[in-house]
Amino acid sequence: MNSRQREQSFLTLDEAQTFQLTLTAGKRVQGAMFTDPRAGMTRFLPLAEVFIGQMARASANSKATYRSNFANPAVQDLLRDRTVVDVARMDAEVKTLLNVTLGGYSDDYRGTIRRIITGTLDECVRRGILARHTLGGIELAPGS
């Protein structure tokens, strides 16, 4: 085995942080799964759309409802131009979105948005785009 130290340069701080997050998470799983740091730079919103389209148990009407809920301007504003890695770190922002910004909406409405965000991230973990994310435990506050 070659034990030479290797270095890698990055153009932006975000790229370096993405690499570090992936490297750290990869160490936690002890190399059981390789995740490509560049894959995490994929835009989140198109993957969320794919996730909705692939919901096996959802009818066409349900998928239309999910897309409509997810098209909420507050949701789109928060997630627009965000990468998968960005969203995987947005615990506080997503909590605020669901419980403050959208606090006046029904639990079902907010739950749908939470399900799409966390389900998309779960799928990214399953596919090796991310090593992990921290949004799985977000609870909905009582609606107003």
Secondary structure by P-SEA (a helix, b strand, c coil): ccccbbbbbbccaaaaaaaaaaaaaaaaacccccccccccccccaaaaaaaaaacccccaaaaaaaaaaaacaaaaaacccccaaaaaaaaaaaaaaaccccccccaaaaaaaaaaaaaaaaaaaaaccccccccccccccccc
